[in-house]
Amino acid sequence: MVTKTPKMTDPKMTDPKITEKPNPALPSGYSGQQLVDLYKGMALIRAFDERQLKLQRSGRIGFCVVSTGEEAVQVGVAAALEKQDWIFPTYRQHGMILQRGVSVTDMANQLYGNANDRCLGRQMPVHYSFKEINYVSLSSVIGTHLSHAVGAAMAAQYKGDDAVMVTFIGDGGTSSNDFHAALTFAGVQKAPVVFYIVNNHYAISHPVEEQCAAESLHLKGVGYGIPSIKIDGNDLLAVHQATQEALNRARAGEGPTLIECDTYRMGPHSSSDDPTRYRDAAEQEAANKACPIGRFEKQLESWGLWDDTQDKALWTELEQTMVDDTNLSENVGEPTWESLFDDVYAEVPPALARQRDEFMARESQFPRENEGEFPL
Ligand SMILES: Cc1ncc(C[n+]2csc(CCOP(=O)(O)OP(=O)(O)O)c2C)c(N)n1
Protein backbone atom coordinates (compact mmCIF):
# COMPACT_ATOMS: atom_id res chain seq x y z
CA MET A 1 0.00 0.00 0.00
CA VAL A 2 1.32 3.46 -0.87
CA THR A 3 1.38 5.54 2.28
CA LYS A 4 2.21 8.96 0.91
CA THR A 5 -1.01 10.54 2.09
CA PRO A 6 -0.43 12.21 5.45
CA LYS A 7 -2.02 10.26 8.26
CA MET A 8 -3.70 12.03 11.11
CA THR A 9 -0.88 10.92 13.38
CA ASP A 10 1.94 12.15 11.13
CA PRO A 11 4.02 14.84 12.84
CA LYS A 12 3.38 16.96 9.72
CA MET A 13 -0.33 16.88 10.47
CA THR A 14 0.12 17.45 14.20
CA ASP A 15 0.12 21.07 15.17
CA PRO A 16 2.84 21.87 17.72
CA LYS A 17 1.00 25.04 18.73
CA ILE A 18 -1.81 23.06 20.32
CA THR A 19 -1.39 23.11 24.04
CA GLU A 20 -2.46 20.04 25.94
CA LYS A 21 -2.72 21.98 29.20
CA PRO A 22 -6.20 21.63 30.72
CA ASN A 23 -8.53 23.88 28.76
CA PRO A 24 -11.96 24.23 30.41
CA ALA A 25 -13.41 25.65 27.21
CA LEU A 26 -13.05 22.30 25.41
CA PRO A 27 -15.92 19.83 25.26
CA SER A 28 -15.45 17.25 27.97
CA GLY A 29 -13.60 14.08 27.06
CA TYR A 30 -11.62 15.57 24.13
CA SER A 31 -8.08 16.88 23.94
CA GLY A 32 -7.26 19.83 21.71
CA GLN A 33 -5.25 17.60 19.40
CA GLN A 34 -8.12 15.14 19.04
CA LEU A 35 -10.50 17.92 18.05
CA VAL A 36 -8.10 19.30 15.46
CA ASP A 37 -7.51 15.80 14.09
CA LEU A 38 -11.25 15.28 13.70
CA TYR A 39 -11.45 18.52 11.71
CA LYS A 40 -8.53 17.43 9.52
CA GLY A 41 -10.29 14.14 8.93
CA MET A 42 -13.30 15.95 7.47
CA ALA A 43 -11.06 18.23 5.39
CA LEU A 44 -9.27 15.19 3.95
CA ILE A 45 -12.58 13.73 2.74
CA ARG A 46 -13.74 17.04 1.24
CA ALA A 47 -10.42 17.48 -0.57
CA PHE A 48 -10.58 13.93 -1.94
CA ASP A 49 -14.14 14.48 -3.18
CA GLU A 50 -13.21 17.73 -4.89
CA ARG A 51 -10.31 15.96 -6.60
CA GLN A 52 -12.53 13.07 -7.70
CA LEU A 53 -14.98 15.42 -9.38
CA LYS A 54 -12.18 17.30 -11.16
CA LEU A 55 -10.73 14.03 -12.45
CA GLN A 56 -14.14 12.96 -13.68
CA ARG A 57 -15.04 16.30 -15.28
CA SER A 58 -11.73 16.36 -17.11
CA GLY A 59 -12.32 12.87 -18.48
CA ARG A 60 -9.55 11.20 -16.52
CA ILE A 61 -11.84 8.83 -14.63
CA GLY A 62 -15.23 7.65 -15.77
CA PHE A 63 -17.43 7.95 -12.72
CA CYS A 64 -17.39 9.04 -9.10
CA VAL A 65 -19.59 9.54 -6.05
CA VAL A 66 -18.92 12.36 -3.59
CA SER A 67 -20.07 12.74 0.01
CA THR A 68 -19.96 16.53 0.27
CA GLY A 69 -21.84 17.66 3.40
CA GLU A 70 -21.74 14.19 4.98
CA GLU A 71 -18.21 14.30 6.34
CA ALA A 72 -19.23 14.63 10.00
CA VAL A 73 -21.12 11.33 9.82
CA GLN A 74 -18.13 9.49 8.41
CA VAL A 75 -15.49 10.98 10.71
CA GLY A 76 -17.68 10.84 13.82
CA VAL A 77 -18.37 7.14 13.33
CA ALA A 78 -14.85 6.17 12.21
CA ALA A 79 -13.27 7.90 15.22
CA ALA A 80 -15.36 5.85 17.64
CA LEU A 81 -14.69 2.43 16.07
CA GLU A 82 -12.20 -0.10 17.33
CA LYS A 83 -9.85 -1.84 14.93
CA GLN A 84 -11.84 -5.10 15.06
CA ASP A 85 -15.11 -3.44 14.02
CA TRP A 86 -16.43 -3.82 10.48
CA ILE A 87 -17.98 -1.33 8.07
CA PHE A 88 -20.78 -2.28 5.66
CA PRO A 89 -21.15 0.94 3.66
CA THR A 90 -23.17 2.39 0.83
CA TYR A 91 -21.34 4.20 -1.95
CA ARG A 92 -21.28 7.39 0.16
CA GLN A 93 -19.04 6.41 3.09
CA HIS A 94 -15.73 6.15 1.21
CA GLY A 95 -14.30 8.85 3.50
CA MET A 96 -14.20 6.23 6.25
CA ILE A 97 -11.61 4.34 4.24
CA LEU A 98 -9.30 7.34 4.44
CA GLN A 99 -10.04 7.63 8.16
CA ARG A 100 -8.90 4.05 8.62
CA GLY A 101 -5.53 4.86 7.07
CA VAL A 102 -5.78 3.78 3.43
CA SER A 103 -3.89 6.14 1.12
CA VAL A 104 -5.44 8.43 -1.46
CA THR A 105 -3.42 6.60 -4.11
CA ASP A 106 -4.96 3.26 -3.16
CA MET A 107 -8.41 4.82 -3.40
CA ALA A 108 -7.60 6.36 -6.76
CA ASN A 109 -6.24 3.04 -8.04
CA GLN A 110 -9.80 1.73 -7.68
CA LEU A 111 -11.25 4.69 -9.57
CA TYR A 112 -8.80 4.10 -12.40
CA GLY A 113 -9.24 0.32 -12.27
CA ASN A 114 -5.50 -0.02 -12.81
CA ALA A 115 -3.08 -2.86 -12.16
CA ASN A 116 -2.71 -1.80 -8.50
CA ASP A 117 -6.45 -1.77 -7.87
CA ARG A 118 -7.37 -4.48 -5.35
CA CYS A 119 -10.15 -5.63 -7.66
CA LEU A 120 -8.04 -5.29 -10.82
CA GLY A 121 -10.67 -3.20 -12.54
CA ARG A 122 -13.38 -5.85 -12.21
CA GLN A 123 -15.63 -3.67 -10.06
CA MET A 124 -17.40 -0.49 -11.07
CA PRO A 125 -15.59 2.67 -9.85
CA VAL A 126 -16.35 3.62 -6.18
CA HIS A 127 -17.07 -0.01 -5.25
CA TYR A 128 -14.09 -0.12 -2.93
CA SER A 129 -13.19 -3.01 -0.68
CA PHE A 130 -10.28 -3.08 1.74
CA LYS A 131 -9.91 -6.30 3.67
CA GLU A 132 -7.21 -5.00 6.00
CA ILE A 133 -9.52 -2.33 7.46
CA ASN A 134 -12.69 -4.50 7.49
CA TYR A 135 -14.32 -2.35 4.82
CA VAL A 136 -16.70 -4.67 3.01
CA SER A 137 -17.26 -4.23 -0.71
CA LEU A 138 -20.45 -2.32 -1.27
CA SER A 139 -23.32 -3.48 -3.36
CA SER A 140 -24.98 -1.09 -5.80
CA VAL A 141 -28.23 -2.80 -5.06
CA ILE A 142 -29.71 -0.56 -2.39
CA GLY A 143 -30.19 -2.19 1.02
CA THR A 144 -28.71 -5.66 0.47
CA HIS A 145 -25.62 -5.01 2.58
CA LEU A 146 -27.77 -4.41 5.68
CA SER A 147 -28.57 -8.11 5.93
CA HIS A 148 -24.90 -8.93 5.37
CA ALA A 149 -24.00 -6.69 8.31
CA VAL A 150 -26.55 -8.40 10.53
CA GLY A 151 -25.31 -11.84 9.44
CA ALA A 152 -21.73 -10.86 10.23
CA ALA A 153 -22.85 -9.45 13.59
CA MET A 154 -24.63 -12.71 14.43
CA ALA A 155 -21.48 -14.61 13.48
CA ALA A 156 -19.37 -12.40 15.77
CA GLN A 157 -21.89 -12.98 18.57
CA TYR A 158 -21.80 -16.75 18.00
CA LYS A 159 -17.99 -16.82 17.99
CA GLY A 160 -17.73 -14.60 21.07
CA ASP A 161 -15.78 -11.86 19.21
CA ASP A 162 -16.22 -8.36 20.49
CA ALA A 163 -16.42 -6.92 16.95
CA VAL A 164 -19.37 -4.65 16.15
CA MET A 165 -20.71 -4.12 12.64
CA VAL A 166 -21.68 -0.62 11.55
CA THR A 167 -23.82 -0.23 8.48
CA PHE A 168 -25.31 2.69 6.57
CA ILE A 169 -28.38 3.34 4.50
CA GLY A 170 -29.77 6.48 2.86
CA ASP A 171 -33.21 7.92 3.50
CA GLY A 172 -34.42 6.37 0.24
CA GLY A 173 -32.91 3.01 1.15
CA THR A 174 -35.12 2.72 4.22
CA SER A 175 -37.96 1.92 1.80
CA SER A 176 -36.19 -1.24 0.61
CA ASN A 177 -37.22 -4.80 1.51
CA ASP A 178 -33.77 -5.50 2.86
CA PHE A 179 -34.09 -2.75 5.45
CA HIS A 180 -37.08 -4.62 6.89
CA ALA A 181 -35.34 -8.02 6.79
CA ALA A 182 -32.16 -6.73 8.40
CA LEU A 183 -33.86 -4.86 11.23
CA THR A 184 -36.20 -7.76 11.94
CA PHE A 185 -33.30 -10.19 12.42
CA ALA A 186 -31.08 -7.71 14.28
CA GLY A 187 -33.85 -6.87 16.77
CA VAL A 188 -34.78 -10.48 17.50
CA GLN A 189 -31.22 -11.77 17.66
CA LYS A 190 -29.85 -8.78 19.58
CA ALA A 191 -27.07 -8.65 17.03
CA PRO A 192 -24.10 -6.35 17.73
CA VAL A 193 -24.78 -3.95 14.88
CA VAL A 194 -25.32 -0.21 14.58
CA PHE A 195 -27.55 1.03 11.77
CA TYR A 196 -27.09 4.56 10.46
CA ILE A 197 -29.80 6.18 8.41
CA VAL A 198 -27.93 8.94 6.62
CA ASN A 199 -30.85 11.23 5.92
CA ASN A 200 -29.39 13.60 3.33
CA HIS A 201 -32.92 14.54 2.25
CA TYR A 202 -32.72 13.12 -1.27
CA ALA A 203 -32.77 9.77 -3.03
CA ILE A 204 -31.28 11.04 -6.29
CA SER A 205 -33.95 13.62 -7.25
CA HIS A 206 -36.61 12.32 -4.88
CA PRO A 207 -37.06 14.38 -1.66
CA VAL A 208 -37.47 12.52 1.60
CA GLU A 209 -40.95 13.98 2.20
CA GLU A 210 -42.18 12.14 -0.90
CA GLN A 211 -40.38 8.96 0.10
CA CYS A 212 -41.87 8.33 3.52
CA ALA A 213 -44.90 9.60 5.45
CA ALA A 214 -43.44 8.84 8.90
CA GLU A 215 -42.76 11.84 11.08
CA SER A 216 -39.13 10.81 11.29
CA LEU A 217 -37.16 7.95 9.75
CA HIS A 218 -35.64 6.78 13.04
CA LEU A 219 -39.15 5.80 14.19
CA LYS A 220 -38.94 2.89 11.80
CA GLY A 221 -36.39 1.28 14.12
CA VAL A 222 -38.78 1.44 17.09
CA GLY A 223 -41.18 -0.89 15.28
CA TYR A 224 -38.50 -3.58 15.25
CA GLY A 225 -37.77 -3.20 18.97
CA ILE A 226 -34.48 -1.41 18.34
CA PRO A 227 -33.46 1.61 20.44
CA SER A 228 -33.47 4.41 17.88
CA ILE A 229 -32.49 8.06 17.97
CA LYS A 230 -32.24 10.99 15.62
CA ILE A 231 -29.26 13.30 15.85
CA ASP A 232 -27.87 16.28 13.99
CA GLY A 233 -25.64 14.54 11.47
CA ASN A 234 -23.72 17.74 10.81
CA ASP A 235 -22.63 17.86 14.45
CA LEU A 236 -19.43 15.87 14.49
CA LEU A 237 -19.26 15.39 18.24
CA ALA A 238 -22.91 14.35 18.45
CA VAL A 239 -22.22 11.62 15.87
CA HIS A 240 -19.10 10.54 17.74
CA GLN A 241 -20.82 10.35 21.13
CA ALA A 242 -23.95 8.62 19.85
CA THR A 243 -21.71 6.06 18.15
CA GLN A 244 -19.67 5.44 21.28
CA GLU A 245 -22.85 4.75 23.25
CA ALA A 246 -24.21 2.43 20.57
CA LEU A 247 -20.93 0.51 20.36
CA ASN A 248 -20.85 0.13 24.14
CA ARG A 249 -24.38 -1.27 24.11
CA ALA A 250 -23.50 -3.71 21.33
CA ARG A 251 -20.31 -4.89 23.05
CA ALA A 252 -22.21 -5.35 26.31
CA GLY A 253 -24.59 -7.78 24.54
CA GLU A 254 -27.49 -5.31 24.58
CA GLY A 255 -28.06 -5.53 20.84
CA PRO A 256 -28.50 -3.13 17.96
CA THR A 257 -29.05 0.62 17.86
CA LEU A 258 -30.40 2.73 15.04
CA ILE A 259 -29.09 6.28 14.60
CA GLU A 260 -30.66 8.63 12.10
CA CYS A 261 -28.18 11.32 11.12
CA ASP A 262 -29.92 14.39 9.78
CA THR A 263 -27.62 15.91 7.16
CA TYR A 264 -27.79 17.19 3.59
CA ARG A 265 -26.27 16.02 0.31
CA MET A 266 -24.53 19.23 -0.73
CA GLY A 267 -23.23 17.82 -3.99
CA PRO A 268 -24.70 15.77 -6.83
CA HIS A 269 -25.99 12.23 -6.30
CA SER A 270 -23.10 11.06 -8.48
CA SER A 271 -21.00 12.49 -11.29
CA SER A 272 -23.93 11.65 -13.61
CA ASP A 273 -26.37 13.92 -11.76
CA ASP A 274 -27.23 17.62 -11.97
CA PRO A 275 -29.08 18.64 -8.76
CA THR A 276 -29.90 22.13 -10.12
CA ARG A 277 -32.61 20.39 -12.15
CA TYR A 278 -34.61 19.43 -9.07
CA ARG A 279 -33.73 21.78 -6.20
CA ASP A 280 -33.54 25.52 -6.08
CA ALA A 281 -30.60 27.78 -5.35
CA ALA A 282 -32.05 29.07 -2.06
CA GLU A 283 -32.22 25.57 -0.62
CA GLN A 284 -28.66 24.85 -1.68
CA GLU A 285 -27.50 28.15 -0.21
CA ALA A 286 -29.05 27.32 3.17
CA ALA A 287 -27.41 23.88 3.10
CA ASN A 288 -24.02 25.40 2.39
CA LYS A 289 -24.39 27.50 5.55
CA ALA A 290 -24.99 24.34 7.60
CA CYS A 291 -21.87 22.65 6.20
CA PRO A 292 -20.37 20.49 8.97
CA ILE A 293 -16.82 21.50 8.10
CA GLY A 294 -17.39 25.27 8.28
CA ARG A 295 -19.34 24.74 11.48
CA PHE A 296 -16.61 22.73 13.20
CA GLU A 297 -13.93 25.14 12.05
CA LYS A 298 -15.77 27.97 13.84
CA GLN A 299 -15.98 25.81 16.96
CA LEU A 300 -12.25 25.10 16.84
CA GLU A 301 -11.59 28.84 16.56
CA SER A 302 -13.88 29.53 19.52
CA TRP A 303 -11.91 26.98 21.57
CA GLY A 304 -8.68 28.76 20.66
CA LEU A 305 -7.37 25.76 18.71
CA TRP A 306 -7.38 27.05 15.15
CA ASP A 307 -7.07 30.18 13.02
CA ASP A 308 -7.36 31.36 9.43
CA THR A 309 -3.67 30.96 8.64
CA GLN A 310 -3.66 27.35 9.78
CA ASP A 311 -6.82 26.73 7.82
CA LYS A 312 -5.45 28.12 4.56
CA ALA A 313 -2.24 26.12 5.01
CA LEU A 314 -4.22 22.92 5.59
CA TRP A 315 -6.36 23.28 2.47
CA THR A 316 -3.37 24.24 0.30
CA GLU A 317 -1.46 21.20 1.50
CA LEU A 318 -4.42 18.90 0.97
CA GLU A 319 -5.05 20.16 -2.54
CA GLN A 320 -1.44 19.49 -3.52
CA THR A 321 -1.49 16.07 -1.83
CA MET A 322 -4.57 15.10 -3.82
CA VAL A 323 -2.96 16.06 -7.11
CA ASP A 324 0.29 14.25 -6.33
CA ASP A 325 -1.32 11.12 -4.93
CA THR A 326 -3.96 10.65 -7.61
CA ASN A 327 -1.38 11.31 -10.35
CA LEU A 328 0.48 8.26 -9.06
CA SER A 329 -2.56 6.14 -9.94
CA GLU A 330 -2.88 7.58 -13.41
CA ASN A 331 0.57 6.41 -14.35
CA VAL A 332 0.02 2.77 -13.38
CA GLY A 333 -0.81 0.54 -16.34
CA GLU A 334 -3.96 -1.50 -16.84
CA PRO A 335 -4.35 -4.97 -15.30
CA THR A 336 -2.91 -7.72 -17.49
CA TRP A 337 -5.20 -9.95 -19.53
CA GLU A 338 -3.75 -12.89 -17.64
CA SER A 339 -5.11 -11.52 -14.37
CA LEU A 340 -8.58 -12.42 -15.64
CA PHE A 341 -7.80 -15.98 -14.66
CA ASP A 342 -6.60 -15.23 -11.13
CA ASP A 343 -8.38 -15.09 -7.79
CA VAL A 344 -11.27 -17.50 -8.35
CA TYR A 345 -9.41 -20.73 -7.50
CA ALA A 346 -6.49 -21.19 -5.12
CA GLU A 347 -5.13 -23.57 -7.75
CA VAL A 348 -6.21 -23.00 -11.33
CA PRO A 349 -8.02 -26.19 -12.53
CA PRO A 350 -6.53 -27.89 -15.63
CA ALA A 351 -9.41 -26.93 -17.97
CA LEU A 352 -9.16 -23.25 -17.04
CA ALA A 353 -5.37 -23.36 -17.27
CA ARG A 354 -5.70 -24.70 -20.84
CA GLN A 355 -8.10 -21.87 -21.75
CA ARG A 356 -5.76 -19.32 -20.21
CA ASP A 357 -2.77 -20.65 -22.14
CA GLU A 358 -4.71 -20.63 -25.39
CA PHE A 359 -5.93 -17.10 -24.71
CA MET A 360 -2.48 -15.84 -23.86
CA ALA A 361 -1.00 -17.43 -26.98
CA ARG A 362 -3.46 -15.39 -29.07
CA GLU A 363 -3.28 -12.21 -26.95
CA SER A 364 -0.14 -10.89 -28.63
CA GLN A 365 -2.01 -10.76 -31.95
CA PHE A 366 -4.46 -8.24 -30.48
CA PRO A 367 -2.84 -5.10 -29.06
CA ARG A 368 -4.59 -3.35 -26.14
CA GLU A 369 -5.64 -0.36 -28.21
CA ASN A 370 -7.95 -2.70 -30.15
CA GLU A 371 -9.35 -4.36 -27.03
CA GLY A 372 -12.94 -3.44 -27.86
CA GLU A 373 -12.61 -5.58 -30.99
CA PHE A 374 -11.08 -8.62 -29.30
CA PRO A 375 -12.80 -11.54 -31.12
CA LEU A 376 -13.65 -14.14 -28.50
C1 LIG B 1 -32.72 -1.90 -5.27
C2 LIG B 1 -32.30 -0.65 -5.99
N1 LIG B 1 -33.24 0.19 -6.46
C3 LIG B 1 -32.88 1.31 -7.11
C4 LIG B 1 -31.55 1.60 -7.32
C5 LIG B 1 -31.16 2.88 -8.06
N2 LIG B 1 -30.62 3.84 -7.10
C6 LIG B 1 -29.30 4.00 -6.95
S1 LIG B 1 -28.94 5.13 -5.78
C7 LIG B 1 -30.56 5.43 -5.48
C8 LIG B 1 -30.98 6.44 -4.45
C9 LIG B 1 -30.69 6.04 -3.07
O1 LIG B 1 -30.98 7.11 -2.22
P1 LIG B 1 -30.69 7.07 -0.68
O2 LIG B 1 -30.93 5.71 -0.15
O3 LIG B 1 -31.43 8.19 -0.06
O4 LIG B 1 -29.10 7.32 -0.58
P2 LIG B 1 -28.21 8.54 -1.08
O5 LIG B 1 -27.87 8.27 -2.52
O6 LIG B 1 -29.00 9.79 -0.92
O7 LIG B 1 -27.00 8.53 -0.24
C10 LIG B 1 -31.38 4.65 -6.29
C11 LIG B 1 -32.84 4.70 -6.30
C12 LIG B 1 -30.61 0.68 -6.84
N3 LIG B 1 -29.30 0.90 -7.00
N4 LIG B 1 -30.98 -0.42 -6.17
The ligand as an ORCA input file, in Angstrom:
! r2SCAN-3c Opt
* xyz 1 1
  C     -32.716     -1.905     -5.266
  C     -32.297     -0.653     -5.992
  N     -33.239      0.187     -6.462
  C     -32.881      1.313     -7.106
  C     -31.555      1.604     -7.322
  C     -31.156      2.876     -8.064
  N     -30.617      3.843     -7.104
  C     -29.303      4.004     -6.946
  S     -28.943      5.132     -5.782
  C     -30.563      5.434     -5.476
  C     -30.981      6.440     -4.451
  C     -30.686      6.040     -3.067
  O     -30.981      7.106     -2.220
  P     -30.688      7.071     -0.685
  O     -30.929      5.705     -0.154
  O     -31.428      8.185     -0.059
  O     -29.104      7.317     -0.577
  P     -28.215      8.541     -1.085
  O     -27.867      8.268     -2.515
  O     -29.003      9.789     -0.919
  O     -26.998      8.531     -0.238
  C     -31.375      4.649     -6.295
  C     -32.845      4.698     -6.300
  C     -30.610      0.679     -6.837
  N     -29.298      0.898     -7.000
  N     -30.985     -0.417     -6.169
*
